[in-house]
Amino acid sequence: MKQHTLYLYVFYFVCSFSINSQTKLYKSLETALNNPNDVVKLFLGGKNLKTLDNRIGNLTNLEYLNLQDNQLTELPKSIGNLKKLKKLYLSNNNFTEIGNEIKNANQLIFLDLSFNPLRKIPDFVFELSKLENLQLFKTNLSSMPKKIKKLKKLVSLELGKNNFKVIPKVIFEIKTLRTLGLNSNNISVLPNSIAKLINLRELWLMNNNIEVYPEAINELQLNKLYLSYNNLSLLPDSIGEIITLEELGLMGNKLTDLPRNIMRLENLKILSLNENNFKKIPIILKKLKNLKYIYFSHKFISQEEIDDFEKNTKIKIINK
């Protein structure tokens, strides 16, 4: 199994974990129950909980609830009282299924079910009409129900570290998506239907089995494209058509050179080329005026060559 599979999930978690410093974050249910009407944010992560106290339902003004890193297998029915809940973290527990207890929390915009042995998406999820961000990293999924189309406001869908061999067709009908994470699956081909995701800005396909660059990607206005740790040996000139691209991850492939048209990526700032088969640093990259960092490591590349490349450019080569 290839490595480097968790950092995307960590990235999403850090970005979504930001908490308004003006709102008190409670870290004890007992303390929170002393002033139940005042509690808006509650963190009970990493407390080795096997059950959740039914009194959680008394915190009817709760908007943020973090229950990650416990041993929960079910939720109390009283959690249905949390009708103002907007962010719910249930990652890294022991849920094999989750009932409809959360169905009434129809204000949810963020839901993290990652690192649970679910095998299928709980039905209540499809009733969350305001949901924007759904995290399902490593949940043993291999298929996607058509009901996911009901999530009309979904902008971020994380499906990394699952068992997908192909991208489920229904995903291409979620036109609101801006971020799609499919790292560490068994995907070998991307269909032309990917071009239907007209609002997509970030596509993560690391640690798959892609051998041929999927040119349908070029029709998207991506800002971030990560194809690291696949089996790519060649990039087509057409990659230069994604002129909106700011970050391009190609590490861990079989590349020996880059196409000339890559110089058209005038907005590119970060390029990862580690662990390929380059014998020298592609000189064409000097033409990328906004490029700031190239991650490039190879035993054939000397410090002298790096210094010579960086001369008269603003590009920094990170050789590791």
C-alpha positions in Angstrom: 0.0 0.0 0.0 1.3 3.4 -0.9 2.0 5.9 1.7 1.1 9.6 2.1 -2.6 8.9 2.3 -3.7 10.9 5.4 -2.5 14.4 4.9 -5.5 15.5 2.8 -7.8 14.4 5.6 -5.7 16.3 8.1 -5.8 19.3 5.9 -9.6 19.3 5.7 -9.9 18.8 9.4 -7.6 21.7 10.3 -9.4 24.0 7.9 -12.8 23.1 9.2 -11.8 23.1 12.9 -11.5 26.9 13.2 -13.5 28.2 16.1 -14.6 31.7 16.8 -12.5 32.8 19.7 -15.3 35.0 21.0 -17.5 31.9 21.7 -16.6 29.8 24.6 -15.6 26.2 23.8 -16.9 23.8 26.5 -14.8 20.6 27.0 -16.9 18.9 29.7 -20.6 17.8 29.4 -21.0 18.3 33.2 -19.8 21.9 33.0 -21.9 22.5 29.9 -25.1 21.3 31.7 -24.6 23.9 34.4 -25.6 26.5 31.8 -27.3 24.6 29.0 -28.8 27.6 27.3 -25.4 29.3 26.9 -23.6 26.3 25.3 -22.9 26.8 21.6 -19.7 24.8 21.2 -18.8 21.5 22.9 -15.7 19.4 22.4 -15.8 15.9 23.8 -13.1 14.4 21.5 -10.6 11.8 22.7 -12.3 11.0 25.9 -12.7 7.2 25.3 -16.4 7.5 25.4 -18.4 4.3 24.6 -21.8 5.9 25.1 -23.0 9.5 24.9 -25.0 10.8 27.9 -28.6 11.3 26.9 -28.5 14.7 28.6 -26.7 16.0 25.5 -30.2 16.8 24.2 -30.6 19.5 26.8 -28.1 21.7 25.0 -30.6 23.0 22.5 -28.5 26.0 21.4 -25.6 23.8 20.4 -24.1 24.6 17.0 -20.8 22.8 17.2 -20.3 19.3 18.6 -17.1 17.3 18.3 -17.2 13.6 19.3 -14.2 12.4 17.3 -11.6 9.9 18.6 -13.9 8.0 20.9 -15.4 4.4 20.9 -19.0 5.3 20.1 -21.2 2.8 18.3 -24.5 4.7 18.6 -26.0 8.0 19.4 -28.8 8.7 22.0 -32.2 9.7 20.6 -32.0 13.0 22.5 -29.4 14.2 20.0 -32.4 14.9 17.8 -33.1 17.9 20.0 -30.1 19.7 18.7 -31.9 21.4 15.9 -29.4 24.3 15.7 -26.4 22.1 15.2 -24.3 23.2 12.2 -21.0 21.2 12.6 -20.8 17.6 13.8 -17.6 15.6 14.1 -18.1 11.8 14.5 -14.8 10.7 13.0 -12.7 7.8 14.4 -15.3 6.0 16.3 -16.9 2.5 15.9 -20.1 3.3 14.1 -21.2 0.6 11.6 -24.5 2.5 11.1 -26.2 5.6 12.4 -29.9 5.8 12.7 -32.2 8.8 12.0 -31.5 10.4 15.4 -29.7 13.3 13.7 -32.4 13.8 11.1 -33.9 16.8 12.9 -30.5 18.6 12.8 -31.4 20.1 9.4 -29.2 23.1 10.0 -26.0 21.0 9.6 -23.5 22.4 7.1 -20.6 20.2 8.0 -20.6 16.5 8.8 -17.5 14.3 9.4 -18.1 10.5 9.5 -14.5 9.6 8.5 -12.7 6.5 10.0 -15.8 4.6 10.8 -16.6 1.1 9.4 -19.9 2.2 7.9 -19.9 0.5 4.4 -22.8 2.8 3.4 -23.8 6.3 3.9 -26.5 6.6 6.6 -29.9 7.6 5.3 -30.3 10.7 7.4 -27.5 12.3 5.5 -29.6 12.7 2.4 -32.2 14.7 4.3 -29.6 17.4 5.4 -30.7 20.0 2.8 -28.2 22.6 4.0 -25.1 20.3 4.1 -22.1 21.8 2.4 -19.2 19.6 3.5 -19.4 15.8 3.8 -16.3 13.9 5.0 -16.3 10.1 4.4 -12.6 9.3 4.5 -11.9 5.6 5.1 -15.5 4.4 5.7 -15.3 1.2 3.6 -17.5 2.7 0.8 -17.6 1.1 -2.7 -20.7 2.6 -4.1 -22.7 5.8 -3.9 -26.5 6.0 -3.8 -28.3 8.2 -6.2 -29.9 10.0 -3.3 -26.8 12.0 -2.8 -28.1 14.3 -5.5 -30.6 15.6 -3.0 -27.7 17.5 -1.3 -28.2 20.6 -3.4 -25.7 22.7 -1.5 -22.8 20.3 -1.3 -19.5 21.9 -2.2 -17.0 19.5 -0.6 -17.1 15.7 -0.7 -14.2 13.6 0.7 -14.1 10.0 -0.3 -10.5 9.1 0.2 -9.2 5.8 1.4 -12.3 3.8 0.3 -12.9 1.0 -2.2 -14.0 2.8 -5.4 -12.7 1.3 -8.6 -14.6 3.8 -10.7 -16.0 7.2 -9.8 -19.7 6.7 -9.2 -21.7 8.3 -12.0 -24.0 10.1 -9.7 -21.1 12.3 -8.4 -21.0 14.0 -11.8 -24.5 15.2 -11.3 -23.5 17.2 -8.1 -22.8 20.4 -10.0 -22.3 22.4 -6.8 -19.1 20.5 -6.0 -15.9 22.6 -5.6 -13.7 20.1 -3.9 -13.6 16.3 -4.6 -11.3 14.0 -2.7 -10.7 10.5 -4.1 -7.2 9.7 -2.8 -6.2 6.1 -2.1 -8.9 4.2 -4.0 -8.5 1.8 -6.9 -9.4 4.2 -9.7 -7.6 3.6 -13.0 -9.7 5.7 -15.5 -11.5 9.0 -15.3 -14.5 9.2 -17.6 -15.2 12.3 -19.7 -18.2 13.0 -17.4 -15.8 14.6 -15.0 -16.1 17.7 -17.2 -19.7 18.1 -16.0 -18.5 19.3 -12.6 -18.3 22.9 -13.9 -17.7 24.4 -10.4 -15.0 22.0 -9.3 -11.8 23.8 -8.2 -9.9 21.1 -6.3 -9.5 17.5 -7.5 -7.5 15.0 -5.4 -6.6 11.6 -7.0 -3.4 10.6 -5.2 -2.6 7.0 -4.6 -4.7 5.4 -7.4 -3.8 3.4 -10.5 -4.1 6.0 -13.2 -1.7 5.3 -16.1 -3.0 7.7 -18.7 -3.6 11.4 -18.0 -7.4 12.0 -18.2 -7.6 14.9 -20.7 -11.3 15.6 -19.8 -9.8 17.3 -16.7 -8.6 20.1 -19.0 -12.2 21.3 -19.4 -12.4 22.2 -15.7 -11.2 25.4 -14.1 -9.2 23.8 -11.4 -7.0 25.6 -8.9 -5.5 22.4 -7.4 -4.9 19.1 -9.1 -3.1 16.2 -7.3 -2.2 13.1 -9.3 0.7 12.0 -7.2 1.5 8.3 -6.7 -0.2 7.0 -9.8 1.5 5.3 -12.8 1.8 8.2 -15.2 4.8 8.1 -17.5 3.7 10.9 -19.9 1.8 14.2 -19.7 0.1 15.5 -22.8 0.6 19.1 -24.1 -3.1 19.7 -23.4 -2.3 20.0 -19.7 -1.4 23.6 -20.5 -5.1 24.3 -21.1 -5.8 24.4 -17.3 -4.6 28.0 -17.1 -6.4 28.5 -13.7 -4.1 25.9 -12.0 -2.2 27.1 -9.0 -1.0 23.8 -7.5 -0.1 20.6 -9.4 1.0 17.4 -7.6 2.8 14.8 -9.8 5.2 13.2 -7.3 5.6 9.5 -7.2 4.9 8.8 -10.9 7.2 7.6 -13.8 7.7 10.9 -15.5 11.0 11.6 -17.3 10.1 15.0 -18.9 7.4 17.6 -19.1 5.5 18.8 -22.1 6.4 22.2 -23.6 2.9 23.6 -23.1 3.2 23.4 -19.4 4.6 26.9 -19.7 1.1 28.0 -20.3 0.2 27.4 -16.7 0.8 31.0 -15.9 -0.9 30.9 -12.5 1.0 27.9 -11.2 2.7 28.5 -7.9 3.5 25.1 -6.5 4.7 22.0 -8.5 5.5 18.7 -6.9 7.8 16.4 -9.0 9.5 14.3 -6.3 10.1 10.6 -6.9 9.9 10.5 -10.7 12.5 9.5 -13.2 13.9 12.9 -14.2 17.6 13.1 -15.0 17.6 16.9 -14.8 15.4 19.7 -13.8 13.1 20.6 -16.8 14.4 24.0 -18.0 10.9 24.9 -19.4 9.8 25.5 -15.9 11.8 28.7 -15.8 9.2 30.2 -18.1 6.5 30.0 -15.3 6.7 33.5 -13.9 4.5 32.9 -10.9 6.0 29.6 -9.9 7.3 29.8 -6.4 8.2 26.2 -5.3 9.2 23.1 -7.1 9.4 19.9 -5.0 12.1 17.9 -6.7 14.2 15.1 -5.4 16.5 12.8 -7.3 19.9 11.3 -6.8 21.0 12.6 -10.2 20.3 16.3 -9.3 23.3 18.1 -7.8 23.2 21.2 -5.6 25.1 23.0 -8.4 22.3 22.3 -10.9 19.8 23.5 -8.4 21.7 26.7 -7.8 22.1 27.3 -11.5 18.3 26.8 -12.1 17.3 29.1 -9.3 19.6 31.9 -10.6 17.7 34.8 -12.1 14.3 33.3 -11.1 12.0 33.6 -8.1 11.6 29.8 -8.0 12.7 27.8 -5.0 13.6 24.2 -5.5 13.0 22.1 -2.5 15.1 19.0 -2.8 14.0 16.3 -0.4 
